[in-house]
Amino acid sequence: MRDERERILMDRHETMTRLFSAPRALVGMLHLGALPGTPSAGASLERVIETAVAEARVYREAGFHALMIENMHDRPYLKGAAGPEIVAAMTAAGREVRREVPLPLGVQILSAANREALAVAHACGGSFVRVEGFMFAHVADEGLIEACAGELLRYRRAIGAEHVRVFADVKKKHSSHAITADVDLVETARAAEFFLADGVIVTGTVTGHAADTSEVEAVANGVTIPVLVGSGVTPANLAAYPKADGFIVGSSVKQGGVWSNRLDRERVQAMARAFRELERRG
């Protein structure tokens, strides 16, 4: 049994290293300013991109392994789709970020616009997408989100984007999971693995809330694919997730720890130091 667990761990490390050039990764969020056509849009697209590139440089200088762009300021979000203006804007932003800071780049488009995210990642040289509603169904703020794995992976194959990895949220934050209450978190993660997800993401209940440490450990023990923590990661709690393969960091590295604020250079550096200490401890 121990030999099997060691083999699984080695396989995870290999997967992560191929993608992030490290067996465990720190991923910095770039919450793009409100994009054209959305209720809060104000700044020009050029300004939105300039800000994203500047924040990408901060993450790189601190030693983060990867970046991820997301249209977090586009609230309220559409369900399961995004218009061509959003796809075009995010592709433009992704290409500029990649050109200036050539770290692995992820894409998420809210809410559950997974095909669009995959297309953006493929077009801008991205390496992975974060996917909502990959398997089962849940009730999100936007309404009922249904499984997309079959359609999404066929679309990935059709456009020649097999190199873009799919990281699937399990029991996603900001959602009710009453309709799948009889399927626990580990079984949900196993379903994602069975449906060929490249990794799974465990979160707290809402943005900025920490994932339950025992849940992260249970999922890590229950699947063979990488497990990432996707919310509420701070320098103080990073070490509480020794079995996590990656950390997606957003709110805690913003000014005042608020996701909608600008990036705070000192907070970014503190997170990077905490990650290096975790790696030093093994």
C-alpha positions in Angstrom: 0.0 0.0 0.0 2.8 2.4 0.9 4.5 1.6 -2.4 1.3 2.4 -4.3 0.9 5.7 -2.5 4.5 6.6 -3.3 3.9 5.8 -7.0 0.8 8.0 -7.1 2.7 10.9 -5.5 5.5 10.5 -8.0 3.0 10.5 -10.8 1.4 13.7 -9.4 4.8 15.4 -9.1 5.6 14.4 -12.7 2.3 15.9 -13.9 2.9 19.1 -12.0 6.5 19.4 -13.1 5.6 19.0 -16.8 3.1 21.8 -16.4 4.7 24.2 -13.9 8.4 23.1 -13.9 8.0 22.3 -10.2 6.3 19.3 -8.3 4.1 21.8 -6.4 2.9 25.1 -7.7 1.9 28.5 -6.6 -0.6 30.1 -9.0 -1.3 33.9 -8.9 -4.7 35.2 -9.9 -5.1 38.1 -12.3 -8.6 39.4 -11.8 -9.1 41.3 -15.0 -10.9 44.6 -14.7 -14.5 44.6 -16.0 -14.5 43.8 -19.6 -16.4 45.4 -22.5 -20.2 45.2 -22.4 -20.4 44.2 -18.7 -22.3 46.3 -16.1 -19.1 47.6 -14.3 -17.0 48.2 -17.5 -15.3 51.6 -17.3 -11.6 51.4 -18.0 -10.4 50.9 -21.6 -9.3 47.4 -22.6 -5.8 48.7 -23.0 -5.8 49.9 -19.4 -7.2 46.5 -18.2 -4.4 44.7 -20.0 -1.7 47.1 -18.7 -2.8 46.4 -15.1 -2.8 42.7 -15.6 0.7 42.7 -17.1 2.0 44.8 -14.2 0.5 42.4 -11.7 1.9 39.5 -13.6 5.4 41.0 -13.2 4.9 41.2 -9.4 4.0 37.5 -9.2 7.0 36.6 -11.3 9.4 38.6 -9.3 8.1 37.0 -6.1 8.7 33.5 -7.5 5.2 32.3 -8.4 5.1 29.3 -10.8 2.0 30.3 -12.8 -0.7 32.8 -13.4 -4.4 32.6 -14.1 -6.7 35.2 -15.8 -10.3 35.5 -14.8 -13.2 37.9 -15.5 -14.1 38.2 -11.9 -15.2 41.9 -12.3 -17.8 41.0 -14.9 -20.6 40.4 -12.4 -23.4 39.5 -12.6 -22.1 36.6 -14.7 -23.9 34.9 -17.5 -24.5 31.1 -17.0 -22.5 28.7 -19.1 -21.5 31.1 -21.8 -19.7 34.3 -22.6 -20.0 36.7 -25.6 -17.5 37.1 -28.3 -16.4 40.4 -26.8 -15.3 38.6 -23.6 -13.5 35.9 -25.5 -11.7 38.4 -27.6 -10.8 40.6 -24.7 -9.5 37.7 -22.6 -7.5 36.4 -25.5 -5.9 39.8 -26.0 -5.1 40.0 -22.3 -3.8 36.4 -22.2 -1.4 37.0 -25.1 0.0 40.2 -23.7 0.5 38.6 -20.2 2.2 35.6 -21.9 4.4 37.9 -24.0 5.6 39.9 -21.1 5.6 37.2 -18.4 6.0 33.8 -20.0 4.9 31.7 -17.1 2.3 29.0 -17.5 -1.1 30.7 -17.8 -4.5 29.4 -16.8 -7.9 30.7 -17.8 -11.3 30.8 -16.1 -14.4 32.5 -17.6 -17.3 33.0 -15.2 -19.7 31.5 -15.0 -19.0 28.0 -16.3 -18.1 29.3 -19.7 -15.7 26.4 -20.0 -15.6 26.0 -23.8 -14.9 29.7 -24.1 -12.1 29.4 -21.5 -10.6 26.5 -23.4 -10.7 28.4 -26.7 -9.0 31.4 -25.0 -6.3 29.3 -23.5 -5.6 27.6 -26.8 -5.4 30.9 -28.7 -3.2 32.7 -26.2 -0.8 29.9 -25.4 -2.3 29.0 -22.0 -1.6 25.8 -20.2 -4.7 25.0 -18.2 -8.3 26.0 -17.5 -10.3 26.0 -14.3 -13.7 24.4 -15.0 -17.0 24.6 -13.1 -19.6 21.9 -13.5 -17.3 19.3 -15.0 -19.4 16.4 -13.5 -22.7 16.1 -11.7 -24.7 19.3 -11.3 -25.1 22.1 -8.7 -27.1 25.3 -8.1 -24.8 28.3 -8.4 -25.7 32.0 -8.0 -26.5 32.1 -11.7 -28.8 29.0 -11.6 -28.4 25.3 -12.4 -25.0 24.3 -13.7 -24.9 20.9 -15.4 -22.1 18.5 -16.2 -20.0 19.4 -19.2 -17.1 16.8 -19.3 -18.2 14.9 -22.3 -18.8 18.0 -24.5 -15.8 19.9 -23.2 -13.2 17.1 -23.8 -14.6 16.4 -27.2 -14.3 20.1 -28.0 -10.7 20.1 -26.7 -9.9 17.3 -29.1 -11.7 18.9 -32.0 -9.7 22.2 -31.8 -6.4 20.4 -31.1 -6.0 21.7 -27.6 -5.1 18.5 -25.8 -2.1 20.3 -24.3 -4.5 22.5 -22.3 -5.0 20.8 -18.9 -8.5 20.7 -17.3 -8.6 21.4 -13.5 -12.1 20.8 -12.3 -13.7 22.3 -9.2 -15.4 19.8 -6.9 -18.3 20.9 -4.8 -17.7 24.4 -6.1 -17.8 27.5 -3.8 -20.8 29.9 -4.1 -23.1 27.0 -4.8 -25.7 24.7 -3.3 -24.9 21.0 -3.6 -28.2 19.7 -2.1 -29.0 17.8 -5.2 -25.8 15.8 -4.9 -25.8 15.6 -1.1 -25.6 11.8 -1.3 -22.3 12.0 -3.2 -19.5 13.1 -0.9 -16.5 15.2 -1.8 -14.1 12.4 -2.4 -16.6 10.5 -4.6 -17.1 13.7 -6.5 -13.4 14.0 -7.0 -13.2 10.4 -8.1 -15.9 11.1 -10.7 -13.8 14.0 -12.0 -10.8 11.7 -12.3 -13.0 9.0 -14.0 -14.2 11.6 -16.5 -10.5 12.4 -17.4 -9.9 15.7 -15.5 -6.2 16.5 -15.2 -6.6 17.7 -11.7 -9.2 18.7 -9.1 -9.7 21.9 -7.1 -11.0 22.0 -3.5 -12.3 25.3 -2.1 -14.1 26.8 0.9 -17.7 27.8 0.6 -17.1 31.3 -0.8 -14.3 33.4 -2.3 -11.6 34.0 0.3 -12.7 31.3 2.7 -10.2 28.5 3.4 -10.8 25.0 2.3 -11.3 22.4 5.1 -7.9 20.9 5.7 -9.3 17.4 6.3 -11.3 17.6 3.1 -8.2 18.4 1.1 -6.3 15.5 2.7 -9.2 13.1 2.0 -9.4 14.1 -1.6 -5.6 13.8 -2.0 -5.8 10.3 -0.5 -8.8 9.4 -2.7 -7.6 10.3 -6.2 -4.4 9.8 -8.3 -4.5 13.2 -10.1 -3.2 16.5 -8.7 -5.2 18.3 -6.0 -5.1 22.1 -5.8 -6.5 24.4 -3.1 -8.6 27.0 -4.8 -9.7 29.6 -2.1 -8.7 31.1 1.2 -5.0 30.3 1.0 -2.8 32.6 3.2 0.8 32.5 4.4 -0.5 31.5 7.8 -2.5 28.4 6.6 -0.4 27.2 3.7 1.4 24.6 5.7 -2.0 23.1 6.8 -2.2 21.6 3.3 0.9 19.3 3.1 -0.8 17.0 0.6 -1.9 19.7 -1.8 -0.1 19.8 -5.1 -0.9 23.4 -5.8 -2.4 26.6 -4.5 -4.4 29.2 -6.4 -4.0 32.5 -4.6 -6.1 35.6 -5.1 -7.9 37.4 -2.2 -5.1 37.2 0.4 -2.5 38.9 -1.8 -4.7 41.9 -2.6 -4.7 45.1 -0.6 -6.6 44.5 2.6 -7.1 40.9 1.6 -10.1 41.9 -0.6 -10.3 40.2 -4.0 -11.5 43.3 -5.8 -8.6 45.5 -4.7 -5.2 45.9 -6.4 -2.4 43.5 -5.9 -0.3 44.1 -2.8 3.4 43.5 -3.5 4.3 42.8 0.1 1.5 40.3 0.5 2.6 38.5 -2.7 6.1 38.3 -1.4 4.9 37.0 2.0 2.9 34.3 0.3 6.0 33.3 -1.8 8.1 33.1 1.4 5.5 30.9 3.1 5.5 28.6 0.1 9.3 28.3 0.0 9.2 27.5 3.7 6.7 24.7 3.1 8.9 23.3 0.4 11.9 23.5 2.6 10.1 21.4 5.2 9.3 18.8 2.6 
